[in-house]
Amino acid sequence: MKYAPFNVKQVAYYTASFVSWLNVAEGGKRAGKNILNILAFAENLETHPNRLHLTAGVTKATSKVNIWDSDGFGLTHYFKGRCREGTYEGIDCLYIRTKTGTKIVIAAGGKDSDDYRSIKGFSFGSVYVTEANECHQLFIQEVVDRTIASQERRIFFDINPKPPRHWFYSDFLDFQDKLKEAGENPGYNYAHFTLFDNMSLSNKRLKEVLSKYDRTSLWYQADILGKRTSATGRIYTAWSKENVIDASRIHDEVLVSFSIGVDIGGTDATVATLAGYTHHCSKAILVDGYYHKQGKYSGMTHDLYARQIVDRIEEWIVRYPRVSAAAVFVESADKLFRQALKNELDKRGLSRMSIAPSYKKDGIVDRIRTQNILIRQKRLLVASHMKEWINAYENAVWSDKEFEKGDWVRVDDGSYPVDCLDSSEYATQPFKNNLIKDVA
């Protein structure tokens, strides 16, 4: 069999794994993450002082297929003639003869919330979890904890791109990144790989494969470039880079009117979105926004939020004087905030600005449908500096569980800033009949 070589980036990751407690290979499909981690994990087993180790995946079968076999590149092939399958404490395992004695590598699955129980009580020298961010959070936390007593702690993860606010990033990896940036996590080995790192593909074959993808699609962004985004169950399927407009170009657009949508989030994000409209509502442009996520202990009140939002409105008026006559549509359920905002506007001489409850008569699905039509027609644009809003449009997904019940419900689990979508919908939905003719 002819083998393709590793490239410089892959060699650097492999070499660093010998001295790193946490090794994370992230990226697109067919990027070589799995093969690279198998080799690094196998080399680790050869000399590791501990006897018991773990391989895991979404299911136990996934662990065996992707790590033990891996189409001829797995542990059973690496240690051919030196390993056998068996059981340990009633769990499927590999017994492997290495330079430092026999190692036991058990297999586990981690998809469900109670799967962590299958590895409780064990102490592992090293672990390799494939598609780690597809596993349940409780299982991954248990995996990490089970290695604390290791004589040479080694954790190997390969992960597929997820929405930027997926728990694996927000509750685990982001903190490791911060520590590393501060110089306090030298044993953290991270690398990002794509299809372009797969040296087994010739340039001709690579070009042939890529020619079948729309390079503006999020499918391409996720599967080929390995970027953190949602590519399945997406709501705004027509969203692309053409819906993002550089802020400097907005000067060239003739904005004849404006509106503002405000979503009050409590302990979630509070968002205000400034929308501008070109002549005859030919385009709606999300020009700028206010975004604040207070958490549980920030002590924000209606009055404080009203002041901060009006501060931002005054900045908008300096640039776009017509904002001073804009309508402000505020979360319909929050009468107290509407009054606080009205009081603050009046106090600053902005009484021309009207305050109204958000328009929800047609329901959230109709709001989504309206924006989807505008997105598909490239008539809803978002300023390039509005990262939270762009993140929301890229990563909004339907709830599988609710769909099974026959309902179309947008996921609201913190994995993306859904409040930005609510706010932008509040700003634009009242003008649906002007933006889209004959929407039924």
C-alpha positions in Angstrom: 0.0 0.0 0.0 1.3 3.5 -0.9 1.0 6.0 1.9 0.7 9.8 1.5 3.0 11.9 3.7 2.0 14.3 6.4 2.4 18.0 5.7 4.2 20.5 7.9 1.1 21.4 9.9 0.3 17.7 10.6 3.9 16.9 11.6 3.8 19.8 14.0 0.6 18.6 15.7 1.9 15.0 15.9 5.2 16.1 17.4 3.5 18.3 20.0 1.3 15.5 21.1 4.2 13.7 22.8 4.3 16.5 25.4 0.7 17.8 25.5 -2.1 16.8 27.9 -4.8 18.0 25.5 -4.7 17.4 21.8 -7.5 18.7 19.6 -7.7 18.3 15.8 -10.6 20.3 14.4 -11.7 20.9 10.8 -13.6 19.8 7.8 -14.4 16.3 6.4 -11.7 14.1 4.9 -9.1 16.3 6.5 -7.0 13.5 8.0 -7.9 14.4 11.6 -8.8 10.8 12.6 -5.7 9.1 11.0 -3.4 11.7 12.6 -4.9 11.2 16.1 -4.8 7.4 15.7 -1.1 7.5 15.0 -0.4 9.9 17.9 -2.5 7.9 20.3 -0.8 4.6 19.2 2.6 6.1 19.8 1.5 7.3 23.2 0.3 3.8 24.1 3.8 2.3 23.2 5.5 4.1 26.1 2.7 5.2 28.4 3.3 4.1 32.1 -0.4 3.5 32.8 -2.1 0.2 31.9 -5.8 1.3 31.3 -6.8 3.6 28.4 -10.0 4.5 26.6 -11.3 5.0 23.0 -14.8 6.5 22.5 -17.2 7.9 20.0 -20.8 8.8 19.7 -21.5 5.0 20.1 -19.3 2.1 21.1 -19.5 0.9 17.5 -18.3 4.3 16.3 -15.3 4.0 18.5 -14.4 0.6 17.1 -15.0 1.5 13.4 -13.2 4.9 13.5 -10.4 4.1 16.0 -9.8 0.4 16.2 -10.3 -0.3 12.5 -10.4 3.0 10.5 -10.4 1.3 7.1 -7.0 -0.3 7.7 -5.3 2.5 9.6 -6.7 1.8 13.1 -5.1 0.4 16.3 -5.7 -3.2 15.4 -3.7 -2.7 12.2 -1.0 -0.5 13.8 -0.5 -3.2 16.5 -1.1 -6.2 14.2 0.3 -9.3 15.7 0.4 -7.6 19.1 -3.2 -7.1 20.0 -6.4 -9.1 20.5 -10.0 -8.2 21.3 -11.5 -9.2 24.6 -13.4 -7.9 27.6 -12.3 -6.0 30.7 -14.8 -5.8 33.6 -17.5 -6.8 31.1 -16.6 -4.1 28.6 -15.2 -4.6 25.1 -11.5 -3.9 24.9 -8.2 -4.4 23.1 -5.3 -6.1 24.8 -2.1 -4.6 23.2 1.4 -5.7 23.8 3.7 -2.6 23.8 7.3 -1.7 24.7 6.2 -1.0 28.2 3.9 -3.9 28.9 0.3 -4.9 28.0 -2.2 -2.0 27.7 -5.9 -2.4 28.0 -8.0 -0.1 25.7 -11.7 -0.2 26.4 -14.4 1.1 24.0 -17.3 3.3 25.0 -20.1 5.4 23.5 -21.0 8.9 24.7 -24.1 10.1 22.8 -26.6 10.0 25.7 -26.8 11.9 28.9 -26.3 8.8 31.1 -23.4 7.3 29.0 -20.9 8.8 31.4 -21.9 6.1 33.9 -20.2 3.5 31.8 -16.8 4.9 32.5 -17.3 6.0 36.1 -14.8 4.5 38.6 -12.1 4.0 36.0 -8.8 5.9 35.9 -7.4 6.2 32.4 -3.8 7.0 31.4 -4.9 8.4 28.1 -8.1 8.7 26.0 -9.1 9.3 22.4 -12.6 10.4 21.6 -13.5 10.7 17.9 -16.1 13.3 17.0 -16.0 14.5 20.6 -18.3 17.4 20.2 -21.0 15.0 18.9 -20.9 13.3 22.3 -22.9 14.4 25.3 -21.4 17.1 27.5 -21.6 15.0 30.7 -19.7 12.2 29.0 -16.9 14.5 27.8 -16.6 16.0 31.3 -16.3 12.6 32.8 -13.7 11.6 30.2 -11.6 14.6 31.2 -12.0 13.9 34.9 -11.1 10.2 34.5 -7.6 11.2 33.4 -6.7 13.5 36.3 -4.7 10.8 38.1 -2.8 9.7 34.9 1.0 9.5 35.3 1.3 11.1 31.8 -2.1 12.7 31.1 -3.0 12.5 27.4 -6.3 13.4 25.9 -7.0 13.2 22.1 -10.1 14.7 20.5 -11.1 15.2 16.9 -14.0 17.5 16.4 -16.2 18.6 13.5 -17.2 22.2 13.1 -20.3 23.2 15.2 -22.1 26.6 15.7 -19.7 29.0 17.5 -21.7 28.9 20.7 -21.9 25.1 20.9 -21.2 23.9 24.5 -17.9 22.3 23.5 -16.5 25.7 22.7 -18.2 27.9 25.2 -17.8 25.5 28.2 -14.5 23.9 27.4 -12.4 24.9 24.5 -12.7 28.7 24.7 -11.3 28.6 28.2 -8.3 26.5 27.1 -7.7 29.0 24.3 -7.7 31.9 26.8 -5.3 30.1 29.1 -3.0 29.4 26.1 -3.1 33.0 25.0 -2.1 34.0 28.5 0.8 31.6 28.4 -0.7 29.4 31.1 -1.6 26.3 29.0 1.6 25.0 27.4 0.3 21.5 27.2 -2.6 22.4 25.0 -2.1 21.3 21.4 -4.7 22.5 18.9 -4.7 22.5 15.1 -7.2 23.1 12.4 -7.2 20.9 9.3 -9.1 21.0 6.0 -9.4 18.9 2.9 -6.4 20.8 1.6 -4.3 19.1 4.2 -5.2 15.7 2.9 -2.0 14.8 0.9 -3.6 11.6 -0.5 -5.7 13.7 -2.8 -4.0 14.9 -6.0 -4.4 18.5 -7.1 -6.5 17.2 -10.1 -8.8 15.2 -7.8 -9.0 18.1 -5.3 -10.1 20.5 -8.1 -12.6 18.0 -9.4 -14.2 17.6 -5.9 -14.3 21.3 -5.1 -15.9 22.1 -8.5 -19.1 20.4 -7.2 -19.5 22.8 -4.3 -21.0 26.3 -4.2 -18.2 28.1 -2.5 -20.5 30.8 -1.1 -22.6 28.1 0.7 -22.4 27.3 4.4 -22.1 23.6 3.4 -18.8 24.5 1.8 -17.8 26.6 4.8 -18.5 23.8 7.2 -17.5 20.6 5.4 -14.6 21.8 3.3 -13.2 24.8 5.2 -14.1 23.4 8.6 -15.5 26.6 9.9 -17.6 26.7 13.0 -21.1 27.0 11.5 -24.3 25.0 11.1 -24.8 23.3 7.8 -27.8 21.0 8.6 -31.3 21.9 9.6 -30.5 25.5 8.7 -33.3 28.0 8.5 -31.8 30.6 6.3 -30.5 28.2 3.6 -30.0 31.0 1.0 -27.8 33.1 3.3 -24.3 33.7 1.8 -21.5 36.3 1.8 -23.6 38.3 -0.7 -26.0 39.2 2.2 -23.1 40.9 4.0 -22.3 44.5 3.0 -19.2 46.3 4.0 -20.0 49.2 6.3 -18.1 51.7 4.0 -20.5 50.8 1.2 -23.6 51.8 3.1 -22.8 55.4 2.3 -23.5 54.6 -1.3 -26.9 53.3 -0.5 -29.7 55.9 -0.3 -31.5 55.1 2.9 -34.7 57.0 3.0 -36.2 55.7 6.2 -35.3 53.7 9.3 -36.8 51.6 12.0 -35.5 50.0 15.2 -36.3 46.7 16.8 -35.6 46.0 20.5 -35.6 42.6 22.1 -35.4 42.5 25.9 -33.6 39.4 27.1 -33.7 39.4 30.9 -30.7 37.2 31.7 -30.2 36.6 27.9 -29.0 39.2 25.5 -30.8 42.6 25.1 -30.5 43.7 21.4 -31.5 46.8 19.4 -31.2 46.7 15.6 -31.2 49.7 13.4 -32.7 48.9 10.0 -32.5 51.2 7.0 -34.6 51.1 3.8 -33.8 52.2 0.3 -36.3 53.9 -2.0 -39.5 51.9 -2.4 -38.2 49.4 0.2 -36.1 47.8 -2.5 -33.6 46.8 0.1 -33.6 46.5 3.9 -30.1 47.0 5.5 -29.3 46.1 9.1 -27.0 49.1 9.6 -25.9 48.9 13.2 -26.9 47.4 16.5 -26.7 47.3 20.3 -25.9 44.0 21.9 -25.5 43.2 25.6 -25.6 39.9 27.4 -25.9 40.6 31.1 -25.9 37.1 32.6 -27.4 36.6 36.1 -25.5 39.2 38.1 -24.9 42.3 36.0 -27.6 44.2 37.8 -29.0 45.8 34.6 -32.5 47.4 34.9 -35.0 48.7 32.4 -33.8 52.3 33.1 -30.1 51.4 32.5 -30.9 49.5 29.3 -33.1 52.5 28.1 -30.2 54.9 28.7 -27.7 52.7 26.9 -29.9 52.1 23.9 -30.8 55.8 23.6 -27.1 56.6 23.8 -26.7 54.4 20.8 -29.7 56.0 19.0 -28.1 59.4 19.5 -24.9 58.1 17.8 -27.1 56.8 14.9 -28.8 60.1 14.5 -25.5 61.9 14.1 -24.7 59.7 11.1 -28.3 59.3 9.8 -30.4 62.3 10.9 -33.6 60.6 9.7 -33.3 58.1 12.5 -34.7 60.9 14.7 -38.2 60.2 13.2 -37.9 56.4 13.2 -40.4 54.0 14.8 -39.1 51.8 17.6 -40.7 48.4 17.9 -40.1 46.8 21.4 -40.8 43.3 22.7 -44.6 43.3 23.1 -44.6 41.5 26.4 -42.5 44.2 28.2 -44.7 47.2 28.8 -42.4 48.5 31.6 -39.4 48.7 29.3 -41.4 50.4 26.6 -42.3 53.1 29.1 -38.7 53.4 30.4 -37.5 53.8 26.8 -40.2 56.4 26.0 -39.3 58.4 29.1 -35.6 58.4 28.1 -36.3 59.5 24.6 -38.6 62.3 25.8 -35.9 63.4 28.3 -33.4 63.8 25.4 -35.7 65.7 23.1 -36.4 62.7 20.9 -40.2 62.7 21.3 -40.7 62.4 17.5 -39.6 58.8 17.8 -42.7 56.6 18.3 -42.7 53.5 20.6 -44.8 50.5 19.6 -45.1 46.9 20.7 -43.4 44.4 18.4 -45.7 43.1 15.6 -46.4 39.4 16.3 -49.8 39.0 14.8 -48.7 36.7 12.0 -46.5 34.6 14.2 -42.7 33.8 14.3 -42.8 31.4 11.3 -44.2 34.2 9.1 -41.4 36.6 10.3 -38.9 33.9 9.4 -40.5 33.3 6.1 -40.5 37.1 5.3 -36.8 37.4 6.1 -36.0 34.2 4.1 -37.6 35.7 1.0 -35.6 38.9 1.4 -32.4 36.9 2.0 -33.0 34.7 -1.1 -33.5 37.8 -3.2 -30.4 39.5 -1.8 -32.6 42.3 -0.5 -31.8 41.8 3.2 -28.2 42.9 3.9 -26.3 43.1 7.1 -23.3 45.4 7.8 -20.1 43.4 8.0 -19.2 44.7 11.5 -22.4 43.2 13.0 -20.8 39.9 13.9 -23.4 38.7 16.3 -26.2 39.2 13.7 -24.2 37.4 11.0 -23.5 34.6 13.3 -27.2 34.2 14.0 -28.3 34.1 10.4 -25.5 31.6 9.6 -26.3 29.3 12.4 -30.1 29.4 13.1 -31.5 25.9 12.9 -34.9 24.3 13.3 -35.6 22.1 16.4 -35.7 18.4 15.4 -37.7 17.5 18.5 -40.4 20.0 17.8 -40.5 19.1 14.1 -41.2 15.5 15.1 -44.3 16.9 16.8 -45.3 18.7 13.7 -44.2 22.2 14.7 -41.7 24.5 13.1 -39.7 26.0 16.0 -36.4 27.8 15.9 -33.8 26.4 18.3 -33.2 28.8 21.2 -30.5 27.0 23.3 -27.7 29.6 23.4 -25.8 28.0 20.5 -26.2 31.2 18.5 -27.5 34.7 19.3 -31.1 34.2 18.5 -32.0 37.5 20.1 -30.4 39.3 17.2 -32.9 37.6 14.9 -35.9 38.6 17.1 -34.7 42.2 17.2 -34.1 42.4 13.4 -37.5 40.8 12.8 -39.2 43.4 15.1 -37.6 46.2 13.1 -38.6 44.9 9.6 -41.8 42.9 10.0 -44.1 45.9 10.3 -43.1 46.8 6.7 -43.6 43.4 5.3 -46.3 44.5 2.8 -43.9 47.2 1.5 -40.9 44.9 1.3 -42.7 41.9 -0.2 -45.7 42.1 -2.4 -48.4 39.5 -2.2 -46.9 37.6 0.8 -49.7 35.4 2.1 
